Amino acid sequence: MFYLFVEVYDSSYREDVYLALQSIGVQRAITLDAQNLAGALSDEQTFFTGFFRSDKFQSGDVLLIQAQIENKELAREFLSNLREAGVGIDEENIISLTLVPAIASFSQEKGFKAI
């Protein structure tokens, strides 16, 4: 079992990412709207930050998706599906993917699983 973390930097590809996740069997996932720290720090150094949001600040918005997957091959298949859909993940900074092994997990459907 692995935890898959996907950061989506370009919101216009949100649907493509959701469909690619669905195509590898992800039925449950958590999504969070987040902000890229580098963009937030550079914008929040001014006195009037509370009054104005610059374009740079808005471009720092990130969609964070967390889901459980069974194996590493599913992560590779997810990336392959994005490429096949025409999402230029190799040419542009559209997503970032991190895979973390889980030593144990529990769900009502699958019960307790430990390595």
N, C-alpha and C positions, 0 to 999 in steps of 0.2 A: 504494500500500500504506500502511496506517495501523496504528498500535498503539492498541488500545482498552484503556483502564483503567477498570474498574468497581469502585467501593467499595460494598459492601453493608453498610448499618448495622443492618438488622433481619434477623436470621437466619431468621425465619419466612418470608421471601420468597426464600430460597435456591433452592428448586426452580423457582419462577417465573422467576428470573433465568437459571438454567441452560436452561430450556426456550426462553426468548426468544432466548438466544444460539444454541441449536441451530436455531431456526427461521430465522435469518439465515445459516446455513451454517457456523457456527463448529464445527469438529471437533476442534481442538486449542486448549487454553487452559491457563494456569497459574493455580492458585488458592493463595492464601496466607492463613493466619489471622494477622491483624495487630491492632494496638491503636491507637485514636485517641489521639494525643499529648496533646490537651487533658485527656482523662480520666485518662491515666496520670500526668501531672504533678501534677494536683490531688490524687490519691490517694497518690502516693508521697512526700509531704512529711512523713508522720508517722513516728515512731520504730518503730512496730510493723507496718509495711507487709509485712514478710516473713511475719508470722504470720496476717494477716487479709486477705481480699479482700472489699471492700464491693460492694454492688449497683451503685454507680456505676462501679466498676472493670470489672465484668462487662459493663455496658451499653456500655463503650467498645470492646468487641471488634468487629472489622471483618473482613469477608471481602474480600480484594483479588483481582480476576480480571484477567489480562492475556491478550489474544488479538490476532491479526493479522486485519484485515479489508481487503477490496479497495478500498472507497470510503466516503465520508461518508454516502451514502444508507443504507447498511447500519446505521449508528449510529442514524439517525432511525427506521428500521424497527424496530430493537431496542426503542427507547423506545415506539414505537407499539404493539408487541406486548405490552409490559408494561401499558400503559394498557388495551388490549383485554382482558387477563386480569384486570382489576379491581384491579391494583396501583396504589395512590394515590400515584404518584411526584410528582404536582404539589401534593398536599395535605400530605404527610408527608415527613420526611427519611429516605427509605428507601435511596436510592442516590445516588451521584455518578458522573458519566461524564466521562472525558477522552479526547480523540482527538489523537494525535500523528502527524504525517506521517513516514514512513520513507524515507530516501534510498536505501536498498538493503536487500534481504533475500535469504535463501537457505533453501531447503528441498529435500529429496530429490525431492519430488513436482513442485515448480515450478521448481527450479533457481535461478539467480541472477537477480534483478531489480533494476535500478537506474533511478532517475529521470533 
